[in-house]
């Protein structure tokens, strides 16, 4: 039987994975994940006490051979089509949290965009919105 995630877990996996791909999970990234889970309407019915265990489970998968591909498959499999843009947006928010998107994070973002079948125009619009939200002088 194939492993599947619920939509909450899939969204959290997207955020944890983008934070972990460069092997540096910053405090800013972890705080942003917590803020997103606390404030986004899609998480209104999520038990926030599960967040740490969910993040740890994702980390275990990422530590396996082929873990990144497995995580991407689980993310896609756990999301209804209408949450694909949301997953992309929250992953970008976490990548931007420390005001520096590392090459590994950018590569994962590209992989996530492709896996979620987001068209380029939609992806660019989401990216621009995230950039505008995180702009500093």
N, C-alpha and C positions, 0 to 999 in steps of 0.2 A: 504494500500500500504506500502510495506516495505521500510524503510529508507535506502538509499545507499549514499556512499561517492564517490567522484572522487579520483583518485589515489594520487593526491597531498595531499588532506585532510586526506586520510587513512595513508599516510606516516607520516604526522604531528601528527596524533593521536597516532601512535606507539611511537613517540619520546616524546610527552607530557605525555603519560601514564606511560612510564618507569620513567620519571622524577618525576611524582606525586605519584606513588604507595607508597613511603615511607613517604609521607606527607611533604617532604622537597625538594622543587624545588630550587636547588642552582643556584647562578649566573653563575657558570661554565657550568651547564647543559643548562640553558637558552641561554647562549652565543653560545654553541655548536649547539643548534637547529638553531639559526640564521645563523651560519656559513654554516651548511649543506644546508639550504634552499637557501642561497646566492650562493653556489659554486657547488652543485651537478648538473650534466647535466639533471637529471630527473626533476629538478625544473626550468629549463631554461625558460619555458613559464608560470611560476607561478607568480601571482601578489602578491609580498611580502607585500603589504599593508594589505592583508587579514590575515597575520600570527597571529596577536594578537587575532582577533575575532575567528579564527579557534581554537587557543589554549584555549580560554575562553569557547567555545562551548564544547570542549572535557572535560574541567574541570567540567562543569555543568553535563555532563553525568556521569563522575566518582563520583560525589557527590550523585547520585541517588542510591537507593537500586538496587543491581544487575548491577551497572554501569560498573564495570570492565568486566563482561561477555558481556555486551552490546557493550562496546568499542572494545573488541576483535572480536566480530561478525562484527561490522562495518568496522574494519580494513581489515579483510579477505574479506568481501564482496566488498570492494572498490578497491581491488588490482587485477590486472591480474596476473596470475601464474608467469610470468617472473619478477615481482617485489617483490615476496615473499622474496627472498634472500636480496634484497635491504632493505626491511622493517626491517628484522632481523638485518642487518648490521647497519642501522641508529639508531635503538633502542640501540644496544650495544655501539655505539659511544657516545650516550648521557649518558648511564649508567656509562661509563668509564670517562666521562668528568671531574669529581671531583676526579679521581684517587682512588675511593673507591666504589665498588659495594656492596650495602647493601643487606641483605637477601631478602627483599621485591622486590627489583629490579631483583635479580637473579630468584626469583619465577616467576615474570612476564615474564622474558625472556624465561623461560621454557614453560610457557603457550603460549607465542607467537609462539615459535618454533613448538609446537604441533599443534596449531590452523592453522599455515601456512603449515603444513605437510612437514616440512623440514627434510630430513633424517639426522641422527646423524653425519655422516661423513662430510656432507656439513656444518652443524652447527658448528662443531668443527673447521673446516677450517676457517670459518668466524670469530669465536671467537679468534682463534690464530692470525689472521691478525689484529684484533682490539687491542688485547693485545700488539702485537709488535709495533703498531702505537702509543700507549699510554705509553710505557715503560719509566720509569725514573730511574736514578741511585740512 
